[in-house]
Amino acid sequence: MMPLSMTAIGDVNIIRKITGRDEVRQHLAELGFVVGEEVRIVSELGGNMILSVKDSRIALDKSMAMRIMV
């Protein structure tokens, strides 16, 4: 297992675990980041990551992406 932010742009990954406080995990779940879901890094822009999950594109900063383990 490794943080999503350590994977390559374009790779499709399966979310294995979400770390952090309950409210952080809840917020990520509301955005579609749940265990078992596919997620892909679309691009990186100045410390932010554009992610594709559940047919949506979502921007997260790297500190949040570090909480998503794949």
MOPAC internal coordinates of N, CA, C and O (Angstrom, degrees):
PM7 1SCF
backbone

  N    0.0000 0     0.00 0     0.00 0    0    0    0
  C    1.4521 1     0.00 0     0.00 0    1    0    0
  C    1.5271 1   109.40 1     0.00 0    2    1    0
  O    1.2310 1   120.94 1   -39.00 1    3    2    1
  N    1.3263 1   115.81 1   141.00 1    3    2    1
  C    1.4632 1   120.08 1   176.39 1    5    3    2
  C    1.5188 1   109.13 1  -148.11 1    6    5    3
  O    1.2310 1   120.48 1   -19.17 1    7    6    5
  N    1.3537 1   116.69 1   160.83 1    7    6    5
  C    1.4620 1   119.07 1   179.32 1    9    7    6
  C    1.5291 1   111.21 1   -65.16 1   10    9    7
  O    1.2310 1   120.76 1   -33.45 1   11   10    9
  N    1.3160 1   116.15 1   146.55 1   11   10    9
  C    1.4586 1   121.51 1   178.62 1   13   11   10
  C    1.5227 1   111.52 1   -55.88 1   14   13   11
  O    1.2310 1   120.43 1   144.12 1   15   14   13
  N    1.3331 1   116.78 1   -35.88 1   15   14   13
  C    1.4659 1   120.32 1  -177.34 1   17   15   14
  C    1.5269 1   113.19 1   -65.35 1   18   17   15
  O    1.2310 1   119.81 1   167.11 1   19   18   17
  N    1.3508 1   117.98 1   -12.89 1   19   18   17
  C    1.4613 1   121.62 1   179.37 1   21   19   18
  C    1.5357 1   112.41 1   -91.69 1   22   21   19
  O    1.2310 1   119.84 1   176.09 1   23   22   21
  N    1.3252 1   117.91 1    -3.91 1   23   22   21
  C    1.4628 1   120.65 1  -177.93 1   25   23   22
  C    1.5245 1   110.37 1   -89.39 1   26   25   23
  O    1.2310 1   120.91 1   -14.70 1   27   26   25
  N    1.3168 1   115.87 1   165.30 1   27   26   25
  C    1.4630 1   121.42 1  -175.96 1   29   27   26
  C    1.5298 1   111.11 1   -82.51 1   30   29   27
  O    1.2310 1   121.51 1   -29.89 1   31   30   29
  N    1.3317 1   114.71 1   150.11 1   31   30   29
  C    1.4632 1   120.42 1   175.64 1   33   31   30
  C    1.5242 1   108.82 1   -60.97 1   34   33   31
  O    1.2310 1   120.93 1   -47.84 1   35   34   33
  N    1.3251 1   115.82 1   132.16 1   35   34   33
  C    1.4580 1   121.31 1   178.27 1   37   35   34
  C    1.5122 1   114.85 1    95.23 1   38   37   35
  O    1.2310 1   119.71 1   160.63 1   39   38   37
  N    1.3353 1   118.16 1   -19.37 1   39   38   37
  C    1.4626 1   120.74 1   179.08 1   41   39   38
  C    1.5300 1   110.26 1   -69.86 1   42   41   39
  O    1.2310 1   120.62 1   -41.95 1   43   42   41
  N    1.3267 1   116.42 1   138.05 1   43   42   41
  C    1.4619 1   120.87 1   173.79 1   45   43   42
  C    1.5192 1   107.50 1   -91.85 1   46   45   43
  O    1.2310 1   120.59 1   -52.70 1   47   46   45
  N    1.3278 1   116.48 1   127.30 1   47   46   45
  C    1.4548 1   122.46 1  -177.68 1   49   47   46
  C    1.5211 1   109.64 1  -125.68 1   50   49   47
  O    1.2310 1   120.90 1   -25.61 1   51   50   49
  N    1.3216 1   115.88 1   154.39 1   51   50   49
  C    1.4622 1   122.34 1   175.63 1   53   51   50
  C    1.5252 1   107.87 1  -103.44 1   54   53   51
  O    1.2310 1   120.24 1   -51.35 1   55   54   53
  N    1.3358 1   117.15 1   128.65 1   55   54   53
  C    1.4665 1   120.97 1   178.82 1   57   55   54
  C    1.5256 1   108.78 1   -69.57 1   58   57   55
  O    1.2310 1   120.70 1   -55.29 1   59   58   57
  N    1.3342 1   116.26 1   124.71 1   59   58   57
  C    1.4638 1   122.22 1  -178.67 1   61   59   58
  C    1.5285 1   112.01 1  -101.73 1   62   61   59
  O    1.2310 1   120.41 1   146.57 1   63   62   61
  N    1.3442 1   116.81 1   -33.43 1   63   62   61
  C    1.4624 1   120.60 1  -175.02 1   65   63   62
  C    1.5199 1   108.56 1  -162.15 1   66   65   63
  O    1.2310 1   120.78 1   -32.23 1   67   66   65
  N    1.3350 1   116.12 1   147.77 1   67   66   65
  C    1.4680 1   122.28 1   173.33 1   69   67   66
  C    1.5240 1   106.47 1  -117.39 1   70   69   67
  O    1.2310 1   120.46 1   -53.73 1   71   70   69
  N    1.3297 1   116.72 1   126.27 1   71   70   69
  C    1.4654 1   120.59 1  -179.39 1   73   71   70
  C    1.5228 1   109.67 1  -104.80 1   74   73   71
  O    1.2310 1   120.61 1   -10.63 1   75   74   73
  N    1.3258 1   116.44 1   169.37 1   75   74   73
  C    1.4640 1   121.14 1   177.11 1   77   75   74
  C    1.5138 1   111.81 1   112.77 1   78   77   75
  O    1.2310 1   121.73 1     1.83 1   79   78   77
  N    1.3345 1   114.30 1  -178.17 1   79   78   77
  C    1.4612 1   120.68 1  -179.82 1   81   79   78
  C    1.5291 1   110.37 1   -66.35 1   82   81   79
  O    1.2310 1   120.83 1   -19.89 1   83   82   81
  N    1.3243 1   116.02 1   160.11 1   83   82   81
  C    1.4644 1   121.71 1  -178.57 1   85   83   82
  C    1.5258 1   111.97 1   -54.17 1   86   85   83
  O    1.2310 1   120.63 1   135.65 1   87   86   85
  N    1.3466 1   116.40 1   -44.35 1   87   86   85
  C    1.4678 1   118.47 1  -177.47 1   89   87   86
  C    1.5277 1   112.12 1   -67.00 1   90   89   87
  O    1.2310 1   120.28 1   147.93 1   91   90   89
  N    1.3256 1   117.06 1   -32.07 1   91   90   89
  C    1.4712 1   120.62 1   176.64 1   93   91   90
  C    1.5254 1   109.62 1   -67.89 1   94   93   91
  O    1.2310 1   120.63 1   133.99 1   95   94   93
  N    1.3300 1   116.40 1   -46.01 1   95   94   93
  C    1.4689 1   120.18 1  -179.83 1   97   95   94
  C    1.5277 1   110.56 1   -63.66 1   98   97   95
  O    1.2310 1   120.45 1   140.91 1   99   98   97
  N    1.3299 1   116.75 1   -39.09 1   99   98   97
  C    1.4592 1   121.22 1   179.20 1  101   99   98
  C    1.5356 1   110.41 1   -64.16 1  102  101   99
  O    1.2310 1   120.66 1   136.12 1  103  102  101
  N    1.3208 1   116.34 1   -43.88 1  103  102  101
  C    1.4665 1   121.24 1   179.42 1  105  103  102
  C    1.5307 1   110.65 1   -60.73 1  106  105  103
  O    1.2310 1   120.56 1   134.28 1  107  106  105
  N    1.3315 1   116.54 1   -45.72 1  107  106  105
  C    1.4694 1   120.15 1   179.20 1  109  107  106
  C    1.5285 1   110.75 1   -64.11 1  110  109  107
  O    1.2310 1   120.18 1   141.35 1  111  110  109
  N    1.3310 1   117.27 1   -38.65 1  111  110  109
  C    1.4708 1   120.89 1   178.53 1  113  111  110
  C    1.5244 1   110.45 1   -63.35 1  114  113  111
  O    1.2310 1   119.88 1   140.69 1  115  114  113
  N    1.3305 1   117.83 1   -39.31 1  115  114  113
  C    1.4634 1   121.54 1   178.57 1  117  115  114
  C    1.5240 1   111.57 1   -64.44 1  118  117  115
  O    1.2310 1   120.54 1   151.81 1  119  118  117
  N    1.3370 1   116.57 1   -28.19 1  119  118  117
  C    1.4641 1   121.10 1   177.44 1  121  119  118
  C    1.5284 1   112.25 1   -81.89 1  122  121  119
  O    1.2310 1   120.16 1   171.93 1  123  122  121
  N    1.3347 1   117.31 1    -8.07 1  123  122  121
  C    1.4597 1   121.12 1   178.77 1  125  123  122
  C    1.5096 1   114.63 1   108.20 1  126  125  123
  O    1.2310 1   120.18 1  -179.69 1  127  126  125
  N    1.3328 1   117.25 1     0.31 1  127  126  125
  C    1.4633 1   121.04 1  -179.81 1  129  127  126
  C    1.5216 1   109.03 1   -87.00 1  130  129  127
  O    1.2310 1   120.82 1   -89.65 1  131  130  129
  N    1.3297 1   116.05 1    90.35 1  131  130  129
  C    1.4643 1   122.04 1  -179.53 1  133  131  130
  C    1.5297 1   109.08 1  -125.19 1  134  133  131
  O    1.2310 1   120.82 1   -25.62 1  135  134  133
  N    1.3238 1   116.05 1   154.38 1  135  134  133
  C    1.4604 1   121.89 1  -179.16 1  137  135  134
  C    1.5260 1   109.65 1   -58.21 1  138  137  135
  O    1.2310 1   120.98 1   -47.17 1  139  138  137
  N    1.3257 1   115.72 1   132.83 1  139  138  137
  C    1.4574 1   121.59 1   179.20 1  141  139  138
  C    1.5128 1   113.55 1    96.19 1  142  141  139
  O    1.2310 1   119.80 1   167.21 1  143  142  141
  N    1.3310 1   117.99 1   -12.79 1  143  142  141
  C    1.4654 1   122.04 1  -177.95 1  145  143  142
  C    1.5348 1   109.87 1   -83.37 1  146  145  143
  O    1.2310 1   120.78 1   -32.75 1  147  146  145
  N    1.3394 1   116.11 1   147.25 1  147  146  145
  C    1.4639 1   120.67 1   174.61 1  149  147  146
  C    1.5212 1   109.41 1   -80.94 1  150  149  147
  O    1.2310 1   120.86 1   -39.16 1  151  150  149
  N    1.3213 1   115.97 1   140.84 1  151  150  149
  C    1.4657 1   121.46 1   177.35 1  153  151  150
  C    1.5227 1   108.16 1  -140.81 1  154  153  151
  O    1.2310 1   120.91 1   -35.32 1  155  154  153
  N    1.3439 1   115.87 1   144.68 1  155  154  153
  C    1.4624 1   120.91 1  -178.24 1  157  155  154
  C    1.5200 1   108.89 1  -137.01 1  158  157  155
  O    1.2310 1   120.84 1   -40.63 1  159  158  157
  N    1.3268 1   116.00 1   139.37 1  159  158  157
  C    1.4655 1   120.62 1   174.23 1  161  159  158
  C    1.5259 1   107.10 1   -82.14 1  162  161  159
  O    1.2310 1   120.74 1   -59.91 1  163  162  161
  N    1.3264 1   116.18 1   120.09 1  163  162  161
  C    1.4628 1   121.21 1   179.14 1  165  163  162
  C    1.5226 1   109.28 1   -84.59 1  166  165  163
  O    1.2310 1   120.35 1   132.19 1  167  166  165
  N    1.3444 1   116.93 1   -47.81 1  167  166  165
  C    1.4637 1   121.05 1   177.99 1  169  167  166
  C    1.5228 1   109.84 1  -163.21 1  170  169  167
  O    1.2310 1   121.77 1    -9.69 1  171  170  169
  N    1.3366 1   114.22 1   170.31 1  171  170  169
  C    1.4559 1   120.91 1   175.47 1  173  171  170
  C    1.5149 1   108.25 1  -124.62 1  174  173  171
  O    1.2310 1   120.83 1   -47.79 1  175  174  173
  N    1.3303 1   116.02 1   132.21 1  175  174  173
  C    1.4629 1   120.90 1   179.52 1  177  175  174
  C    1.5239 1   109.05 1  -133.72 1  178  177  175
  O    1.2310 1   120.00 1   -67.31 1  179  178  177
  N    1.3025 1   117.60 1   112.69 1  179  178  177
  C    1.4569 1   122.79 1   174.23 1  181  179  178
  C    1.5147 1   116.73 1    44.36 1  182  181  179
  O    1.2310 1   120.02 1  -127.50 1  183  182  181
  N    1.3142 1   117.57 1    52.50 1  183  182  181
  C    1.4555 1   120.76 1   177.99 1  185  183  182
  C    1.5173 1   114.08 1    87.38 1  186  185  183
  O    1.2310 1   120.20 1   172.92 1  187  186  185
  N    1.3217 1   117.22 1    -7.08 1  187  186  185
  C    1.4594 1   121.20 1   175.69 1  189  187  186
  C    1.5211 1   109.79 1  -106.69 1  190  189  187
  O    1.2310 1   120.95 1   -27.95 1  191  190  189
  N    1.3192 1   115.80 1   152.05 1  191  190  189
  C    1.4624 1   120.59 1   178.67 1  193  191  190
  C    1.5212 1   108.64 1  -119.10 1  194  193  191
  O    1.2310 1   121.07 1   -45.43 1  195  194  193
  N    1.3223 1   115.56 1   134.57 1  195  194  193
  C    1.4554 1   121.09 1   173.92 1  197  195  194
  C    1.5230 1   105.99 1   -95.67 1  198  197  195
  O    1.2310 1   120.74 1   -61.11 1  199  198  197
  N    1.3388 1   116.19 1   118.89 1  199  198  197
  C    1.4572 1   122.04 1  -175.18 1  201  199  198
  C    1.5172 1   110.42 1  -116.23 1  202  201  199
  O    1.2310 1   121.09 1   -33.93 1  203  202  201
  N    1.3102 1   115.52 1   146.07 1  203  202  201
  C    1.4579 1   121.77 1   175.42 1  205  203  202
  C    1.5206 1   108.11 1  -108.74 1  206  205  203
  O    1.2310 1   120.64 1   -59.07 1  207  206  205
  N    1.3391 1   116.37 1   120.93 1  207  206  205
  C    1.4621 1   122.00 1   178.95 1  209  207  206
  C    1.5279 1   107.62 1  -146.41 1  210  209  207
  O    1.2310 1   120.25 1   -46.74 1  211  210  209
  N    1.3342 1   117.13 1   133.26 1  211  210  209
  C    1.4742 1   122.21 1   178.59 1  213  211  210
  C    1.5306 1   112.48 1    49.78 1  214  213  211
  O    1.2310 1   120.13 1  -130.62 1  215  214  213
  N    1.3148 1   117.36 1    49.38 1  215  214  213
  C    1.4733 1   123.09 1   178.39 1  217  215  214
  C    1.5262 1   113.61 1    60.59 1  218  217  215
  O    1.2310 1   119.71 1  -158.69 1  219  218  217
  N    1.3232 1   118.15 1    21.31 1  219  218  217
  C    1.4616 1   122.28 1   176.79 1  221  219  218
  C    1.5135 1   109.07 1  -124.76 1  222  221  219
  O    1.2310 1   121.16 1   -24.36 1  223  222  221
  N    1.3164 1   115.40 1   155.64 1  223  222  221
  C    1.4639 1   120.30 1   172.45 1  225  223  222
  C    1.5080 1   108.11 1  -111.90 1  226  225  223
  O    1.2310 1   121.05 1   -51.31 1  227  226  225
  N    1.3262 1   115.59 1   128.69 1  227  226  225
  C    1.4619 1   121.90 1  -174.80 1  229  227  226
  C    1.5208 1   108.31 1  -131.42 1  230  229  227
  O    1.2310 1   120.53 1   -43.63 1  231  230  229
  N    1.3332 1   116.60 1   136.37 1  231  230  229
  C    1.4620 1   121.41 1   175.89 1  233  231  230
  C    1.5272 1   108.86 1   -96.76 1  234  233  231
  O    1.2310 1   121.18 1   -50.54 1  235  234  233
  N    1.3261 1   115.34 1   129.46 1  235  234  233
  C    1.4713 1   121.55 1   175.22 1  237  235  234
  C    1.5134 1   108.51 1  -129.24 1  238  237  235
  O    1.2310 1   120.24 1   -31.57 1  239  238  237
  N    1.3295 1   117.15 1   148.43 1  239  238  237
  C    1.4544 1   117.09 1   172.44 1  241  239  238
  C    1.5331 1   108.77 1   -78.26 1  242  241  239
  O    1.2310 1   121.42 1   -17.57 1  243  242  241
  N    1.3134 1   114.89 1   162.43 1  243  242  241
  C    1.4737 1   118.96 1  -173.72 1  245  243  242
  C    1.5183 1   112.99 1   -62.09 1  246  245  243
  O    1.2310 1   119.89 1   149.19 1  247  246  245
  N    1.3372 1   117.82 1   -30.81 1  247  246  245
  C    1.4652 1   119.21 1  -179.69 1  249  247  246
  C    1.5302 1   110.48 1   -65.26 1  250  249  247
  O    1.2310 1   120.10 1   145.53 1  251  250  249
  N    1.3302 1   117.42 1   -34.47 1  251  250  249
  C    1.4738 1   120.54 1   176.30 1  253  251  250
  C    1.5174 1   109.66 1   -73.66 1  254  253  251
  O    1.2310 1   119.89 1   138.86 1  255  254  253
  N    1.3175 1   117.82 1   -41.14 1  255  254  253
  C    1.4677 1   121.26 1  -179.98 1  257  255  254
  C    1.5324 1   111.10 1   -63.40 1  258  257  255
  O    1.2310 1   120.26 1   152.49 1  259  258  257
  N    1.3357 1   117.12 1   -27.51 1  259  258  257
  C    1.4761 1   120.71 1   177.99 1  261  259  258
  C    1.5241 1   111.17 1   -66.33 1  262  261  259
  O    1.2310 1   119.70 1   159.04 1  263  262  261
  N    1.3316 1   118.18 1   -20.96 1  263  262  261
  C    1.4700 1   122.40 1  -178.40 1  265  263  262
  C    1.5321 1   112.15 1   -82.87 1  266  265  263
  O    1.2310 1   120.86 1   167.26 1  267  266  265
  N    1.3354 1   115.96 1   -12.74 1  267  266  265
  C    1.4667 1   120.51 1  -179.37 1  269  267  266
  C    1.5223 1   108.20 1   -95.37 1  270  269  267
  O    1.2310 1   120.69 1   -68.07 1  271  270  269
  N    1.3291 1   116.29 1   111.93 1  271  270  269
  C    1.4633 1   120.94 1  -177.70 1  273  271  270
  C    1.5254 1   109.47 1   -97.62 1  274  273  271
  O    1.2310 1   121.30 1   -46.19 1  275  274  273
  N    1.3373 1   115.12 1   133.81 1  275  274  273
  C    1.4772 1   120.86 1  -179.49 1  277  275  274
  C    1.5080 1   110.17 1  -123.72 1  278  277  275
  O    1.2310 1   120.10 1   180.00 1  279  278  277

